[in-house]
Amino acid sequence: MTKCTVDDGNATPPPRCASNTALTKVDIDKVIEALFAECGLQAFAAPARAWCEEQGTSFVDELSKNLDLFAEDLRLDVAQRRMLGAALERRVLPQRFVSDGYVTLKLPEEEVPASVHWDICDSARQLERPDNNVYPNIPELEKILAAPTLVNALEAVLGPGCRLHRHRYCHESSSVNQPFHKDSFFGRRRMRSHRPRWAMVLYYPQKTVIDMGPTAVLRGSQYFTVDHENSQAGEDLLGRFVDTSDSRNSRIAKAIDASLEHAERFIEVEAGSICLMHYDLWHRGSGRKSDRLDALPVRYMIKLQYYRVCDPCSDQISVPSPWPRLSSTGPGGRTRIIQEEMLRWLGGVPLSSKLALIDEECLELQSSIRNMQSDSEADRITAAYSLGCIARSPCASVQHEALARLAEAMNETAERYRRAAAFGLLAAGPVAESTLLALLHSASAEPIRKYALWALGEIDSVSPQVSQALLDASARRDGHIYQDPWTEYLARATAIAALGLLAQRAHRAGDAQQALFCGVCGQLIDLATPKHSMKDEEAEAEEEDEDQIREEAAFSLLLACVAAPRKAAGLSRLLPLLEHLASESERNRYVMGYAAEALLSLGEGGCAEAQVSLESCLASPGVGLSTLRHLVQGRRCPHSDPPNFPF
């Protein structure tokens, strides 16, 4: 593929759209019994089927759109209608999210009165300068965060117990037309994950129309990335982050992948609406059509970040079954296999071998091998997923060939092939372990180490070889001498992030992996400990470079504390460190936030000492766990000033 470039010719403006227009369609006959049983409305199942047949309603999204008429005809009361609506949304929402990369939802009046949105909008106008303290500065936001519609949507895509990140920001529209981009991780570069581990909530307190400069998204673009290895910027973008014409943005979309040329959608919503968005969806702020405030009010959008703290598992499925079929499959329908893998993961369904006939697998294998060399990002990524799924085949020769081709792509000079191959090896699961370890230790490993370490952290293995590889890479004990410090930095941060997932898997494996859990946590404690306390010149010089290392270590410690609070609380060095990191003497606001969440998790797991420590950090002795959760979320950040403004 040639390098992505953007020309300056004319382009047709993309279509406007108020919200998702192609919802997932599910054959009603396959799910209606489960749907009504879930709501305790089995007596209505037969009348519901008869109503659907009479109305010509064949899919769940059609029933959802006509729910008021349906409820009236079947004489459902308000509570029954609300229960059925929520059950329908739980089926449709995850699939819309996986397909389109975003969903828009209106918070019902009974959850959040209209007066609350007016108050929030008025408070936003009075902010002197937006910063990370928008939540404590506008305490009415608590009503938004607690709204069941938002909470249920978040749990559907990020799992139960997902947490609010400390980067909370109020955006105002302006005349500037932003270019399409993917956000950094608060000024940092992190591996992009197709699996929904992070999400954004965009809250609009007032009605937002096209002339006000709404957020624009590229529907279904969350699975596509551009080359970035030669840049230290945290964002993904093509060109510079400057005022960009609509026609040029259209060409940027096409340069990312041709299937996105007409994928732009504008988030035009009613007051009190939210857009729940995959963290890696390409998006931008569009420009206001007028600077006259008397003619057009400023558009406010409050951006909140959430993150997953536990992987889906079969005994904790956040999305109801049976799984419906997909019909809304993103740009051109080419990412179906990726979406199916995401839905499989969200449902906590274990990996299984492909059941296709060997001849069919061989044909698919050859097609995927060809598409790995495609000029299209969509074709490369879907081909890599296909090879990963084929690698789960019970046929040894087919499995070997698929893994060999992915390894070959990982060793390519061009970044775009490594990126695709990493997703394919992840899709293969534990059968890719030996391939990834061989790649990690190969002579040409430097440019691929970040990808290999990331995939090793995701393939659900606690083998001694994988564990040692991640521990050694995170602590610079692997013997690899890097030529480029930036490459080393990213590889090491990736390995540290993987340790949090490894700690959770070690706990799930039971007593046999107790030593691994303790060893991982011990290394994370060392990595999260601030180096500047040593007060020597070398430590001070490395302080800024170590920020992401400490952030990743603190985040991974949080994952360990969520998974096994009692085990973690028994580690002698953990509580003193977390209390120090959660205090206002900690200079890194995100380390502070992760540490406070870790203490809260330990307290909720029964550790009274952790609860007392957190109460001390928040200067709120004896308030109890329920109040502590509120205080941790709404805590004022003492460091929301330059030089790292706005992050």
Secondary structure in CASP SS format (residue, H / E / C, confidence):
PFRMAT SS
TARGET T0000
AUTHOR 0000-0000-0000
METHOD secondary structure of the structure
MODEL  1
M C 1.00
T C 1.00
K C 1.00
C C 1.00
T C 1.00
V C 1.00
D C 1.00
D C 1.00
G C 1.00
N C 1.00
A C 1.00
T C 1.00
P C 1.00
P C 1.00
P C 1.00
R C 1.00
C C 1.00
A C 1.00
S C 1.00
N C 1.00
T C 1.00
A C 1.00
L C 1.00
T C 1.00
K C 1.00
V C 1.00
D E 1.00
I H 1.00
D H 1.00
K H 1.00
V H 1.00
I H 1.00
E H 1.00
A H 1.00
L H 1.00
F H 1.00
A H 1.00
E H 1.00
C C 1.00
G C 1.00
L C 1.00
Q H 1.00
A H 1.00
F H 1.00
A H 1.00
A H 1.00
P H 1.00
A H 1.00
R H 1.00
A H 1.00
W H 1.00
C H 1.00
E H 1.00
E H 1.00
Q H 1.00
G C 1.00
T C 1.00
S C 1.00
F E 1.00
V H 1.00
D H 1.00
E H 1.00
L H 1.00
S H 1.00
K H 1.00
N C 1.00
L H 1.00
D H 1.00
L H 1.00
F H 1.00
A H 1.00
E H 1.00
D H 1.00
L C 1.00
R C 1.00
L C 1.00
D C 1.00
V H 1.00
A H 1.00
Q H 1.00
R H 1.00
R H 1.00
M H 1.00
L H 1.00
G H 1.00
A H 1.00
A H 1.00
L H 1.00
E H 1.00
R H 1.00
R H 1.00
V H 1.00
L H 1.00
P H 1.00
Q H 1.00
R H 1.00
F H 1.00
V H 1.00
S H 1.00
D H 1.00
G C 1.00
Y E 1.00
V E 1.00
T E 1.00
L E 1.00
K E 1.00
L C 1.00
P C 1.00
E C 1.00
E C 1.00
E C 1.00
V C 1.00
P C 1.00
A H 1.00
S H 1.00
V H 1.00
H H 1.00
W H 1.00
D H 1.00
I H 1.00
C H 1.00
D H 1.00
S H 1.00
A H 1.00
R H 1.00
Q C 1.00
L C 1.00
E C 1.00
R C 1.00
P C 1.00
D C 1.00
N C 1.00
N C 1.00
V H 1.00
Y H 1.00
P H 1.00
N H 1.00
I C 1.00
P C 1.00
E C 1.00
L H 1.00
E H 1.00
K H 1.00
I H 1.00
L H 1.00
A C 1.00
A C 1.00
P H 1.00
T H 1.00
L H 1.00
V H 1.00
N H 1.00
A H 1.00
L H 1.00
E H 1.00
A H 1.00
V H 1.00
L H 1.00
G C 1.00
P C 1.00
G C 1.00
C C 1.00
R E 1.00
L E 1.00
H E 1.00
R E 1.00
H E 1.00
R E 1.00
Y E 1.00
C E 1.00
H E 1.00
E E 1.00
S C 1.00
S C 1.00
S C 1.00
V C 1.00
N C 1.00
Q C 1.00
P C 1.00
F C 1.00
H E 1.00
K E 1.00
D C 1.00
S C 1.00
F E 1.00
F C 1.00
G C 1.00
R E 1.00
R C 1.00
R C 1.00
M C 1.00
R C 1.00
S C 1.00
H C 1.00
R C 1.00
P C 1.00
R C 1.00
W E 1.00
A E 1.00
M E 1.00
V E 1.00
L E 1.00
Y E 1.00
Y E 1.00
P C 1.00
Q C 1.00
K C 1.00
T E 1.00
V C 1.00
I H 1.00
D H 1.00
M H 1.00
G C 1.00
P C 1.00
T E 1.00
A E 1.00
V E 1.00
L E 1.00
R C 1.00
G C 1.00
S H 1.00
Q H 1.00
Y H 1.00
F C 1.00
T C 1.00
V C 1.00
D C 1.00
H C 1.00
E C 1.00
N C 1.00
S C 1.00
Q C 1.00
A C 1.00
G C 1.00
E C 1.00
D E 1.00
L E 1.00
L C 1.00
G C 1.00
R C 1.00
F C 1.00
V C 1.00
D C 1.00
T C 1.00
S C 1.00
D H 1.00
S H 1.00
R H 1.00
N H 1.00
S H 1.00
R H 1.00
I H 1.00
A H 1.00
K H 1.00
A H 1.00
I H 1.00
D C 1.00
A H 1.00
S H 1.00
L H 1.00
E C 1.00
H C 1.00
A C 1.00
E E 1.00
R E 1.00
F E 1.00
I C 1.00
E C 1.00
V E 1.00
E C 1.00
A C 1.00
G C 1.00
S E 1.00
I E 1.00
C E 1.00
L E 1.00
M E 1.00
H E 1.00
Y C 1.00
D C 1.00
L C 1.00
W C 1.00
H E 1.00
R E 1.00
G E 1.00
S C 1.00
G C 1.00
R C 1.00
K C 1.00
S C 1.00
D C 1.00
R C 1.00
L C 1.00
D C 1.00
A C 1.00
L C 1.00
P C 1.00
V C 1.00
R C 1.00
Y E 1.00
M E 1.00
I E 1.00
K E 1.00
L E 1.00
Q E 1.00
Y E 1.00
Y E 1.00
R C 1.00
V C 1.00
C C 1.00
D C 1.00
P C 1.00
C C 1.00
S C 1.00
D C 1.00
Q C 1.00
I C 1.00
S C 1.00
V C 1.00
P C 1.00
S C 1.00
P C 1.00
W C 1.00
P C 1.00
R C 1.00
L C 1.00
S C 1.00
S C 1.00
T C 1.00
G C 1.00
P H 1.00
G H 1.00
G H 1.00
R C 1.00
T C 1.00
R H 1.00
I H 1.00
I H 1.00
Q H 1.00
E H 1.00
E H 1.00
M H 1.00
L H 1.00
R H 1.00
W H 1.00
L H 1.00
G C 1.00
G C 1.00
V C 1.00
P C 1.00
L C 1.00
S C 1.00
S C 1.00
K C 1.00
L C 1.00
A C 1.00
L C 1.00
I H 1.00
D H 1.00
E H 1.00
E H 1.00
C H 1.00
L H 1.00
E H 1.00
L H 1.00
Q H 1.00
S H 1.00
S H 1.00
I H 1.00
R H 1.00
N H 1.00
M C 1.00
Q C 1.00
S C 1.00
D C 1.00
S C 1.00
E H 1.00
A H 1.00
D H 1.00
R H 1.00
I H 1.00
T H 1.00
A H 1.00
A H 1.00
Y H 1.00
S H 1.00
L H 1.00
G H 1.00
C H 1.00
I H 1.00
A C 1.00
R C 1.00
S C 1.00
P C 1.00
C C 1.00
A H 1.00
S H 1.00
V H 1.00
Q H 1.00
H H 1.00
E H 1.00
A H 1.00
L H 1.00
A H 1.00
R H 1.00
L H 1.00
A H 1.00
E H 1.00
A H 1.00
M H 1.00
N C 1.00
E C 1.00
T C 1.00
A C 1.00
E H 1.00
R H 1.00
Y H 1.00
R H 1.00
R H 1.00
A H 1.00
A H 1.00
A H 1.00
F H 1.00
G H 1.00
L H 1.00
L H 1.00
A H 1.00
A H 1.00
G H 1.00
P H 1.00
V H 1.00
A H 1.00
E H 1.00
S H 1.00
T H 1.00
L H 1.00
L H 1.00
A H 1.00
L H 1.00
L H 1.00
H C 1.00
S C 1.00
A C 1.00
S C 1.00
A C 1.00
E H 1.00
P H 1.00
I H 1.00
R H 1.00
K H 1.00
Y H 1.00
A H 1.00
L H 1.00
W H 1.00
A H 1.00
L H 1.00
G H 1.00
E H 1.00
I C 1.00
D C 1.00
S C 1.00
V C 1.00
S C 1.00
P H 1.00
Q H 1.00
V H 1.00
S H 1.00
Q H 1.00
A H 1.00
L H 1.00
L H 1.00
D H 1.00
A H 1.00
S H 1.00
A C 1.00
R C 1.00
R C 1.00
D C 1.00
G C 1.00
H C 1.00
I C 1.00
Y C 1.00
Q C 1.00
D C 1.00
P H 1.00
W H 1.00
T H 1.00
E H 1.00
Y H 1.00
L H 1.00
A H 1.00
R H 1.00
A H 1.00
T H 1.00
A H 1.00
I H 1.00
A H 1.00
A H 1.00
L H 1.00
G H 1.00
L H 1.00
L H 1.00
A H 1.00
Q H 1.00
R H 1.00
A H 1.00
H H 1.00
R H 1.00
A C 1.00
G C 1.00
D H 1.00
A H 1.00
Q H 1.00
Q H 1.00
A H 1.00
L H 1.00
F H 1.00
C H 1.00
G H 1.00
V H 1.00
C H 1.00
G H 1.00
Q H 1.00
L H 1.00
I H 1.00
D H 1.00
L H 1.00
A H 1.00
T C 1.00
P C 1.00
K H 1.00
H H 1.00
S H 1.00
M H 1.00
K C 1.00
D C 1.00
E H 1.00
E H 1.00
A H 1.00
E H 1.00
A H 1.00
E H 1.00
E C 1.00
E C 1.00
D C 1.00
E C 1.00
D H 1.00
Q H 1.00
I H 1.00
R H 1.00
E H 1.00
E H 1.00
A H 1.00
A H 1.00
F H 1.00
S H 1.00
L H 1.00
L H 1.00
L H 1.00
A H 1.00
C H 1.00
V H 1.00
A H 1.00
A C 1.00
P H 1.00
R H 1.00
K H 1.00
A H 1.00
A H 1.00
G C 1.00
L C 1.00
S C 1.00
R C 1.00
L H 1.00
L H 1.00
P H 1.00
L H 1.00
L H 1.00
E H 1.00
H H 1.00
L H 1.00
A H 1.00
S C 1.00
E C 1.00
S C 1.00
E C 1.00
R C 1.00
N C 1.00
R H 1.00
Y H 1.00
V H 1.00
M H 1.00
G H 1.00
Y H 1.00
A H 1.00
A H 1.00
E H 1.00
A H 1.00
L H 1.00
L H 1.00
S H 1.00
L H 1.00
G H 1.00
E H 1.00
G C 1.00
G C 1.00
C C 1.00
A H 1.00
E H 1.00
A H 1.00
Q H 1.00
V H 1.00
S H 1.00
L H 1.00
E H 1.00
S H 1.00
C H 1.00
L C 1.00
A C 1.00
S C 1.00
P C 1.00
G C 1.00
V C 1.00
G C 1.00
L H 1.00
S H 1.00
T H 1.00
L H 1.00
R H 1.00
H H 1.00
L H 1.00
V H 1.00
Q H 1.00
G C 1.00
R C 1.00
R C 1.00
C C 1.00
P C 1.00
H C 1.00
S C 1.00
D C 1.00
P C 1.00
P C 1.00
N C 1.00
F C 1.00
P C 1.00
F C 1.00
END
